Amino acid sequence: MRKTLTTGLLALAALAGCLPTRTSKFCRVIGWPEGKTPRAPGGFHVQEFARDLVNPRNLLIASNGDIFVAEANSEANGMRKWGAELSGTSQAQRLKPSANRITLLRDANGDGNPEVRATFLTGLYQPYGMAIVGEQFLVANTDGIYAYPYKPGDLAPSGPGRKWAGLPAGGYNNHWTRNLLVDEAHQKLYVSVGSASNIGEHGMQEEARRANILEFDLRDRSERVYASGLRNPVGMAWAPGNRKLWTVVNERDGLSDEVAPDYLTSLQDGGFYGWPYSYSGQQVDDRVEPENPALVSQALKPDLALGAHTASLGLAFYRGDRFPGRYRDGAFIGQHGSWNRSELSGYKVVFVPFSDGRPSGPPENFLTGFIPDFNGNEVYGRPVAVAVGWDESLLVADDAGNRIWRVSRE
């Protein structure tokens, strides 16, 4: 009983963002000074692609090169009944209403300066995931998937949307995001849904259809769980060559600065990845009650650790030829950055080299410079989604800086 009470009090403290400063360090977003950009390795050029967006969280590249930007934040989150759900968000971001829209950008001549900027959709509810299937534009709001009539080149849907499928809404901290990914045959739709809690502290009955990647059949909308035990999976992508589904996952809070690490992993159909009972495979989290040794024994170990509390959210594989050859088929990962450790971590885009369809080395810094002084708590912005444009440049959504950055070869 005492263990349960102590665990509950610690969990409540973490939710409220009131743990001691030795375990929490919140960033203060100060914005980008005029003319300043993030930094990339030698041989690359970084430029501002778009500004004056409102929390650009996710990106989708259409077949004609159009770039769709989902703009949303936690302000619209109605899941407040379990405490302060915005612990990982700066005060400035909390006070800003969620844009709840999708913006279209078009850079037809590839000079890095979009000549078209249009409001594609408004009136949404925390949109994040986007997908194009035939003549439908799918949007994942936090509470469901909606379909709109669309053809490549349209600056807005040609008619009203309809609800395609419902999803469990909201979630702990920033677990309101619902990402979308379509398979190559356009027969299956994959949907990432984060947990409603840190470690199941509200009871597992609250976690129905959550902490999973769901698979929908695009023909009859039937649904099943593709992979489970994933605390907060967000970025999803198909690996070049073997066409395996990969995801990046945010792990649990409240253990220590270095535990538990976020991770990049391939997914096995029907695989279980530990949450909430274990992490990093079968490392038991003894805060979780009741325990579940049978499930822990089935927990799969992720492919690659990405550092604890880095908030690794964005994922894109590089299939182009414009970057040096070592980048081909490797993974770019947007790390939104920590709030729940004594020193800031993340706040950058990392690159993971791949060989034969597997990570062949540790994460490498690729786009940095978001933190002006590591001894302080100020940041210029926070990278989230990453995407490879039609011109094979890398686009990075910076939701706190309200910009999109473009990285190209010099």
Order of alpha helices (4+ residues) and beta strands (2+ residues): alpha-beta-beta-beta-beta-alpha-beta-beta-beta-beta-beta-beta-beta-beta-beta-beta-beta-beta-beta-beta-beta-alpha-beta-beta-beta-beta-beta-beta-beta-beta-beta-beta-beta
